[in-house]
Amino acid sequence: MTRTTGPADARGGFLRVPGKSRPQDSRRANRSLLLQELFTRGALSRADLARISGLTRPTVSKVIGQLLEDGIVRELAPEDEAAPPAQQPARAGKKGIRVAIRDDELNVIALDLSSPTHALGARTDLRGRLLDTAEFPWNGATGERAIEIVQTLIMRLRSGAAQTLATGIAVPGIVSGDGYVRMGVRLGWHDVALSDRLTAATGIPTYASNDSQTIALGVHAYGAPVESARRSLMAVTIEHGVGAGFILDGMLFQGSQYAAGEFGHVTVDPDGPACLCGRRGCLDAIASAPQLRSRLEATGTERRAQELRSAGGALGLILAPIVSALDLDEVVVCGPADLVEGEFLRAAIDGIRSRNLDSVSHDVSMRYAGSGHEAALTGATALVLSKTLGIA
């Protein structure tokens, strides 16, 4: 089956085309380059696109013509209304016909499978805004039954939708760049060609990625200013376990075995709480939301701040060498707001800065980025944009 791929390869690649493309892949790269500019800056004329991208006007006109034919962009009335001034290039002369991505008309089906109780889905526009949501209980389903539930949820969200571009899925487990689930323990998936199977079953192009890596895609696509296409960030989630996704110098980094960011079972304290993996003191057992909430309920309000600081400090301990080694610009943390915001987050950033030279960590920002489920749905939308349009 022929699959549409974006500019990134299986183990990582540029999510945003950094400039004029090479001859061997010029058609795809030019398309991605122009779509990225339209996505980031808003409606632009063909002349403006040529100036910004460095492509020739005939090349721009040809690419835009194909995008109009494909229904990806639309022409607007002559420019009597400008996009935000800071994003529009200065120019004079006759106003041209602007083109814009049909980002409020094209829909994406976004799924988050990380919850142990239910599969969560949403229909979104291309800006990641939720238009409709649905969920389906797992009821202990694994293996083939879990795949059937995912298929049912996709079809439920497709009903009554506008044009569906594709489906994006955030999967808890190790997932290759082509949506092949190497290992998804909780769902009982081992060596499952999830993307290909769901594409065939639903008739909708389907893309899957690790949930933490998907969150990183969403943070990069929807949280980066125009000039930050090459930034480096880490998106950490503590929602059900602890894991992270990385954007390094504008590229999604998945690792040689597609398992980058799977550090939840690094030992923080050998004498710490028991972990589900059978060992003691893993980061998961100390800082994941379920384990942290359980301890808070057991200790009462008088020790709440201390427990949150301890868990945040454990996270900072593990993140400190990663921030230093990778020279990161930003760390975002997703999870329940009542746990992450405040003492936990302050202890985490203090843990990073206290273990690094000031020159390394001073400018690193660390912020709360919402619940892991919301971030995963937004990231699943970004996954689709990256794979189908080359936008990130």
N, C-alpha and C positions, 0 to 999 in steps of 0.2 A: 504494500500500500504506500502510495506517495505521501510524504509528510512535508508540511511547510515548516521551514526552520528560520530562525532569526539570525542575527549577526554573531551570536555567541556559539562557540562549539560546545561539545558535550561536557568538558571539564571547566569551562569558563571562557569568556571572550568579551570583547567590548560590547557593552549594552547600548552605548551611543556611538554612532559613527563619528570619529573625531575630525574628519576632513574629507577632501576629495578622494574618491575611491580608486582602487587599483584597476587596471584594465580588465583583469580576469573576472572581477566580480562587480563591475561598475553598475550594471542594471539594478541589482538588489541593493547595493550600498547607496547609490544615488536616491533610490526610492526611500530608504530608511533615513537618509540624511535630511531630505525635504520634509518627511513626515515628522521627524524629531523637531525640526524648527517650527513647524506649524503647531505641534503639540505643546511646545514650551512657550512660544511667543504669542500664539493666537493667530487670527486671520492675517494673511499677508498677500500682497500681489505677487505675480510671477517675477516682476522686476526686482522686488525686494528680496525674494527667495534667491534669485541669481546673485545679488550683491552679498547677501549674508553667507551663502553656501560656497561661493566661488565657482559654481557651475555656470556653464554658458546658458544664455537665454533659450536657445533652441533645445538644449538638454532638459532644462526646467519645464518648458512647454510640453515636451514629449512625455515626461514623467507625470506631470499633472494631468495631462489628457488621459493617460492610462488609469490614474487614480480616480478620475471622474467617471470613467467607464466602469470601473470596478465598484463604484458606489462608496468609496472610502472618504472622499472629500466632496464638497459642494462649492459652487460659486455663489458669492454674495453680491448684493447691490454695489454699485460704484462707491468708492471709499468716502462716504460722508460721515462715517463714524470710525474713529481710530481705535486700535487696541490700546492697552495701557501704555502711556507715553514712554515709560522707562524701557519698554520692550520693543517699541517701534523705531526703526532706523530713520534718521533725519533725511529728508529728501524734498525735492521741489518738482514742479511740473505737473503734467496731467495726472489725475488720479486714475489708478488702474482698477481692474476687477479683482477683488480679493477672493482667495480660496480659504476654506477652513475644513478641518476634519469634522466629520459627522459624529462627534463624540457624544452627543446627547441622543442620537438616533440609533447608533449601533450598540448592541448589548453584549455583555459577557456573562457567562454563568460561572460563578466562583464558588468553590467548595473548600471547607476546612474539615478535615477528618481527624483532628487531633484530640477531640473530646472522647473520653472513655464511655460516655453515655449516649451520644447521638452524633450523627453526621449533620453538619450545618452548611446551608447553602444560601446563596444570594444571587439575584440578577442585578447587575451593575451597569452603569454607563462607562465610557472609556476613561472617565475621570475618577473612577473608583467609588462613585456615589451609589449607595444601596437603593435600589428601586423596589425590590421585593425580597423577602426572605422566607426560608422554609427549613424544616429540620425533620430528621427521620431517626427514631431510636434504634440503637444497635441491638438491644436486647440480647447481648452476648454473641452477636453474629461475628463469625470469622470466615476466612477463606472465600469460597464462591458466594455464600450468602451475603457477605459484606460487599462484594462487587455488585450483586444484584441491588442492594440498597442504594449504592452510589448511582447506579444507572437510573433507578426509580426517581431519585432526587433530581437528577439532571433533567429528566423528561417532565417532571412536575414544574420546574422553574422555566422550562422552555415554553410551556403552554401559555398562549396569549402574548408572548413576547414580540418585540419588534425584531429586526434582523439580528440574529445571533452570530457574533463573530467566531467564537470558540468557547470552550470550557477550560478553566484552569483549576487545578486541584492541589491543595497543600496536604501532603501526606506525612504522617509521623513514621519516619524510617529512612533507610538509605535508598535514594532514588537516583538513577543515572540521568544524564542530560536528555535522553530520548523518552523519559517517562517510564522506564523499566524499574519496577520495585525490586531491588535486590533483597531487602529485608524489611519487613514491617511486622514486628513481633506481635504487637497487641491485636492487629487485624488478621494475623495468621497468613500473611502474604510473604512468600519466598519465591524469587525469580518469576514475577508476574509482569507481563507486558501490559501494564494497566492502561497507558495512553492508547495504544493500538487497539486493545479490546474494546474500550469505551467509545473510541471513534467509530469502530465498525458497528457497535450495538446501537448507538444513538444517532449516527449520521452527522454528528457535530465534531469538528476537529477538537481533540482533547489533549491537554498538556498537563503533566504532573511533575512536581518537584518536592523535595524535602520541605517540611513546614517552616523551619527556621530560615532556610535559604530563601523561601518564598517571601517571608516577612522582610528580609533584607532587600529584595527586589522592590517591594512596595515602598519602603522608606526611601530608596534611591529614586524611584520614578516620581513619587508624588511629594517628596519632601526636599528636593534639591533645587536651589536656584539655578538660573541659566548658566552661570559661570562655574558651577560645581560638577560638571560632567565627569571629571576625573578624580573625585574625592574618594577617600577610603573610610569605610565605616564598618561597625559590627552591630548587628541587631540581635539582642539577647532576649529570649523568652523564658519565663519561669512558670507559665500558665499550668502545665501538667507535669513538666519535667524541665530541666535546664539544658538549653542548647542555644546555638548561635548560627547566624549566617553572615557571610563576609562579602563586602564589595571592596575590592582592592584596586586602587588607581582606575576606577571606572569599570571594573570587571567583576562579574560574579565568580567567586572562587569556591569550587566544590571539592577540591582535593583529588588525589589520584584514585581513591576508592569512593569518591563522592560522599565522604563522611566528614568533611570539614565542619568543625563546630560541635561535634558530638563529645563534649567534655563533661557531661553530667556525672560521669562515674569516675572522675579524677578524685582521689582521696584528699580531703582537706584535713580531717582529724581522725587518725586511726582508732581513737577511743570514742568517736562520735556516735550518733544514732545509727541504728541498723538501717540498711538500705535494701530495697527490693531485689537488688542484684545478688544479695547474699553477703556483701562486705559491710564494713562500718565506715561512717564518716564521709561518704561520697558527697559531692556538691549537691547532687539531687536530693539526698536525704536531709540536707541542711537548709537549702535555699529555694527548693521548688515550692510553689504555692500550696499544694495539698499538704505537704509535710510541715511547712511553716504554720499554716492555719491550724493544723492538728495540735501542734505544740502550744500555740497561743491560746487555744481553747482549754488546754490542760493546765496552763500556768496561771491564767487569769490576767486581769487588766494591770495589776501592779508590776508585772514583769514584761509587759507588751513591748515597751520601747527597747528594753535590753535585748529581747529576742530578735526584734527587727534589726537592731544594730549588729548583732552577732551574725545573722544570716546575710545581711548586706556586706559586712566585712569579709565573710567567706567568699562571696562572689568577687569582691574587689581583689582578694588574694589571688584568685585564679586568673582574673582578667589582666592584672598588672603586667606580667611578662608578655602577654599577647599584645597589649597596647604598645608596649615598648618595641617588641620585635617587628611588628607590622607598621609602626609609625602611623597609627590611626588618627583621623580627624575627629571622629564622633563615635560615641557608643549610645545606643538607644536600648531601653529596657521595656519589654511588654509583659503584662500580667495584670492581676487584679489591682485596681487603683488604691484600695485601702491597705494593701500590703506594700506596694512598690513606692508610692509617693511618700516623701517625708524621711523618716529615720533610715529606712532600708537604702534608699537611693543615696542619701548623704554618706552613709557608711561605706557604700560601694565606691563612690568617687574618692573618698578619703583613702580607702584601701589602695586604689590605683596610684594616687599621687604620692602617698607616703612611701611607696616602694619603688618609685622611679625618680630619676633626675628631674628637676624642675623644668629643664629645657625640653624634656621629652613629653611630660604630662601636663604642663601648665595650660596649654592651649586646647587640650582635648576636652570636648564638651560631652556631657552625659545627661540624658533627659529621659523622662517617661514618655512612651509613645502609644499609650492606650492598651486596651485588653489584647491578649494574644489572638483571640478569635477574630476581632475586628481587623487587626493587622494582617492576619492570614488571608482573610477575604480580599482585602485591598491588594495584598501581594499576589494572590491568584489572578486578579485582574491584570496586574503589571506583568505577570508571567505570560499571559495571552498576548499583551501588546508587544512584548519583546519577541516572542516566537513568530507572530503573524505579521507584524508591521515594522519590527526593528526599532520600536520606541521603548525607551526606558528612562 
